[in-house]
């Protein structure tokens, strides 16, 4: 009897400990978001989004940084998507399972864990200097594309792997070639999963600062980029720049910019969740 | 073990009736010998059933005829498989072309996660056929062949995943028929279905043999007895006995066969 009581007590203790642990993260995040909202919300208006940077805090806006982020996001997608998906298809459907492919697999997973500043150094050498792109949007996008490539590959492979073997069997049995099976069955069936992975990877890219600073993205650009070869800034760098200024007005600006950045990442994650749910229903 | 085949089936003089033929076939998965040397001839426009306990190699053997083992890691084959007298394991054989001639129906209904129409049209579309009218007619004809048309004709654009298991399996057969194969391989096509759906599929097989050569793997001895003209009993990678179904089920030559069909093992 005593034993049962003791066990029940332990059970209860653990339950509340678990609740406390769960809440800890959420509460901290809520406090953070709350204080940011209090600081920055009143600063957000259309002018803030469409204004160029300025030395006066109340006239400064995020237009150039926001446009820089959009440029980087689009170009990164265009570069990372075809590379990542093609690599994933090769590894999953074409490569013979053996020592070489498992070696590749382990290394790709490891690449996902390499600190982003290392990618920045790689990008500085290869894209900025050797390929002579300079500190351009294109160089930044290539660097971020490298950074998220492992994530795209891994999540695309997971999505393709989730398509039942029976679909491949059925397609082959009807006389389809491997490529036809990939293009007409596997990719459409795993589209939602691939998209989810890609969006999550991109939402990481949009928040990256270190590698872009390393390749020479500017903290102050008077104009939004108009071509891939233009110099640029991005939102996180703009925030970093404002935070480090002594005037109080810029702190408010930084908080407001953080809200915008958070909105963008939440929106992207939301879209990812939406597609994941839709996709699961379709396969089920 | 070679040439366990009954005399009246091994009849070299009338080669035409032998649609499928295996000559000294051995299959290895890495070092495991799954098929230990089988010679066999299968007649055209008949239903031939493969029976035997799990792991006896009957599914592996079946899948040799449309080369579906090719992608299995460690697969290796010796001997020859002939269709209409042509060795299908020769280097220059176009595997995709072969599989259009040899259809396959699987154990679990495996429709594509697409619409009913797309499922049936897929085999034709991958051949490059784009003519909408032709595709439509072919889809209708194929669905009628499996007696599914009346049940789905208003829902052709609905997902095939919404159909019942039995309907899905008939859809899979329709999909196979649409590419006009001459041979249909069936790997336990009713093992995942309820008795009513099973009866429908069996009826269908009976009708299909007018036009097609059918080879069916089954665990259900009654089913083999009901629908097949010939039955082959496999055990541990060998062909033990192969005869007219009536003979094999009522008066088998081998003790092992009798033990199996009377349920003493397996």
Interface residues (C-beta under 8 A of the other chain):
Chain A: X96 X97 X164 X166 X167 X169 X170 X171 X172 X173 X174 X175 X176 X177 X180 X184 X185 X188 X189 X282 X283 X284
Chain B: X66 X68 X71 X73 X96 X97 X98 X99 X100 X103 X104 X106 X108 X110 X111 X112 X113 X114 X122 X123 X125 X126 X127 X159 X161 X172 X175 X176 X179
